[in-house]
């Protein structure tokens, strides 16, 4: 497990994007260029949080295992053990899905 060996610093969140849809709802196979950028991801690791001006720790708003909505652009690509992950700041994550 790559994310067990990697702990993000401060308010960073390590996510793994979900796989792109390869088939339309009507059953038509989609070529790679027609597939949209996947904005949904699963959180695999979170940092401890950031400190405010008074020195108190601000807790993270997401937890490991939650599904989140990412911005279209941004994030830092990280390759760990041949898998592609992305690092985002906690404030950059647009929202999380609740079940």
PEFENFEN-V95502 format. One record per run of one state. SS is the DSSP state (hx for helix, st for strand, lp for the rest). FROM is the first residue (numbers start at 0). LEN is the number of residues. If there is no record, write none. Layout:
ss->(SS;SS)
from->(FROM;FROM)
len->(LEN;LEN)
This chain:
ss->(lp;hx;lp;st;lp;st;lp;st;lp;hx;lp;st;lp;st;lp;st;lp;st;lp;st;lp;st;hx;lp;st;lp)
from->(0;1;4;11;17;22;23;28;29;31;34;39;46;49;51;56;58;66;69;75;80;82;89;92;94;96)
len->(1;3;7;6;5;1;5;1;2;3;5;7;3;2;5;2;8;3;6;5;2;7;3;2;2;3)
